[in-house]
């Protein structure tokens, strides 16, 4: 259903009669509820630029006022196998760029720095139990902790995924 | 070469207090602006050629593990390593040092170690448990995060051993130093990476008391279930066993000079020319005067909360066979008392006693509740056993015929606590 809607949208643009065509198609396609239509458009927005990155190779993704924090693929790769994750306790007040935990790999104990200021509201117990999740799934199951933001404006200072990729390619990382 | 080195060592030992004071005042002003600048941008090539990296060797005058760990931490947090790398060399009185995320009760017998008058310390870097005494030389290589290179540091140590005594050594894939053809370890390594600074430290077994080492690192199966990092036991040997002329005092010079003569980026041997461009050796007196904030770091590192309380949560499970005389009449077979303790942040969170049916007399054994409440909230230590003893003693005086049984339960609890 979604596919056909997209095709129609493309077709409409080509023909130059976008909105009218979509509205008219309601007669021929199974009736699309308003919600379904909204779902299509909002998910299109959500799929791009979800994560913001720091120059210390952490990422944060926002949902309302709560950010989920993890480390990037580059970071988990350079750490090596993580054998222990020391995450901040729930209720800890954190400062942007402040030390908030550590990840121990076979190579070293590396400090974790918080990308934003706020209060920790959840930590990933699965990662504490199975630190290898950070290596296998650093953006999904290997999330580290969630923080309630006190200064959302700090997010504007962080890099987008594109900017972060560029940063990795430069000499300065 | 050896003579020149001996002369240099003599000069080092004669450094006057004035010189040390002057050097200290220059070197140890905390670089607060540096500490706050989290930029990960490395220096450009142009800057590097303008300001080549210079090296210093610092030798700590303290043999207290907590002072030395505090000094190491102070330097990691406050020192400015822009174009300046430092090798810190330090030795300690006998002690056991566990890694940051380890469980001291798993890694060593805490009661025995305490009885021998040794401290247990927890360091900030990862890795396993080690034994220190004055026959062991600790080396900490400080650099900026971008310039951290563990293998290079170990290469320098390996070269020093060869240049001074002709000892051939190999750096394993795990990045430990082993003696060639024996594959026995003479060094253990750990590291801490932060921003802007990082350090790699390692031990060097020159003339360590191997009996004491084996005794303090002896591990039994203590029924502890935990996700704390575990040590990897390796066969070790002292360098003095390979060559009787290897002594810690000479090692200071051997490694120090090799460090100064080696180019930090390329590992090339720059010889005396490069040495002359470095900042040389300094004797360090780690006091709060020269290192503001050092005492606070030392207090934190020697606190129970850091050394034991920082232990990741764990469970202790033990079973004890109940002697026949405590079982009720008509009870047959082997019955077991199962003890399970949950310890979080070094404090006993929960106690579960599984009493076999035979241990319940016709009057009932009500000690379970008292045992549990007396232990909950206690630090996991001998103190907890004492409070347990008191609880069971009170109980047994009330109900005389339970004395034998409560004694048995208490002995089991004591065994659980003391075996770790």
Interface residues (C-beta under 8 A of the other chain):
Chain A: X55 X56 X83 X84 X86 X97 X99 X102 X104 X105 X106 X107 X108 X109 X110 X111 X113 X128 X129 X171 X172 X173
Chain B: X38 X39 X40 X41 X42 X99 X100 X101 X124 X125 X126 X127 X150 X174 X175 X190 X191 X192 X193 X194 X195 X198 X200 X227 X228 X229 X312
